[in-house]
Amino acid sequence: MARFLTRRYVAVTGAEAFRLAQLDGTPWSEIRHTEDVQLLHREEWWAWWSDEQLTTAIGLPESLCPETLSTDAVLLISEVWESFSPAP
């Protein structure tokens, strides 16, 4: 699976990344693209990937919703994600 990150969204296809980039004003050259990653866990607002990256979940298809993290890990990540501190 591929991952595309715009300023505010995440996508798993180039076409969707292009559409989302238009919404948030991200120039195509600034979209961060990573190949060969797997989505390991997804909550409403965040997603955890096989390359140990924590991203927003906004923009991911509703059909992608794996849950491989423990309940404690989800609670900890959610607490950090919902804090007002900079991204971890």
C-alpha positions in Angstrom: 0.0 0.0 0.0 1.1 3.6 -0.6 0.6 6.5 1.7 0.3 10.1 0.5 0.2 13.0 3.1 -1.0 16.5 2.2 -1.0 19.3 4.7 -4.2 18.0 6.4 -5.1 14.7 4.8 -3.9 11.2 4.2 -4.7 9.1 1.1 -3.7 5.7 -0.2 -4.0 6.5 -3.9 -2.4 9.2 -6.0 -5.8 10.3 -7.5 -7.3 10.8 -4.0 -4.1 12.6 -2.8 -4.4 15.0 -5.7 -8.1 15.7 -4.9 -7.3 16.2 -1.2 -4.3 18.4 -2.0 -6.6 20.7 -4.0 -8.8 21.0 -1.0 -6.1 22.0 1.5 -3.9 23.9 -1.0 -0.9 21.5 -0.9 1.2 21.8 -4.0 1.7 18.4 -5.7 5.5 18.7 -5.1 4.9 18.9 -1.4 2.8 15.8 -1.0 4.8 13.3 1.0 4.6 9.8 -0.6 5.7 6.5 1.0 5.5 3.2 -0.8 5.2 -0.3 0.8 3.6 0.7 4.1 0.7 -1.1 5.8 -2.0 0.6 7.8 -1.9 -1.3 11.2 -4.5 0.6 13.2 -7.0 3.3 12.6 -9.1 5.3 15.0 -11.5 8.2 14.1 -8.7 10.9 14.0 -5.4 9.0 13.8 -3.7 6.1 12.0 -0.7 4.0 12.9 1.5 2.6 10.0 4.0 -0.2 9.6 6.9 2.4 9.3 6.0 3.6 12.8 4.4 6.8 11.6 1.4 8.3 13.3 -0.8 10.3 10.9 -4.2 11.8 10.7 -6.9 9.4 9.5 -8.8 12.1 7.7 -9.1 11.1 4.1 -8.7 7.4 4.6 -11.5 5.3 3.1 -14.0 4.0 5.7 -13.3 0.5 4.5 -9.7 0.7 5.9 -10.0 0.2 9.6 -7.6 -2.4 11.0 -7.3 -2.7 14.7 -4.0 -4.4 15.6 -2.9 -2.3 18.6 -3.7 -3.2 22.2 -6.3 -1.2 24.1 -3.6 0.4 26.3 -1.7 1.5 23.2 -4.8 3.0 21.6 -5.6 4.9 24.9 -2.0 6.3 25.1 -1.8 7.4 21.5 -5.3 8.9 21.6 -4.4 10.9 24.7 -1.3 12.3 23.0 -3.1 12.9 19.8 -5.9 14.8 21.6 -3.4 17.0 23.6 -2.5 20.4 22.5 1.2 19.5 22.3 3.0 19.3 19.0 2.7 16.0 17.1 4.9 13.2 18.6 
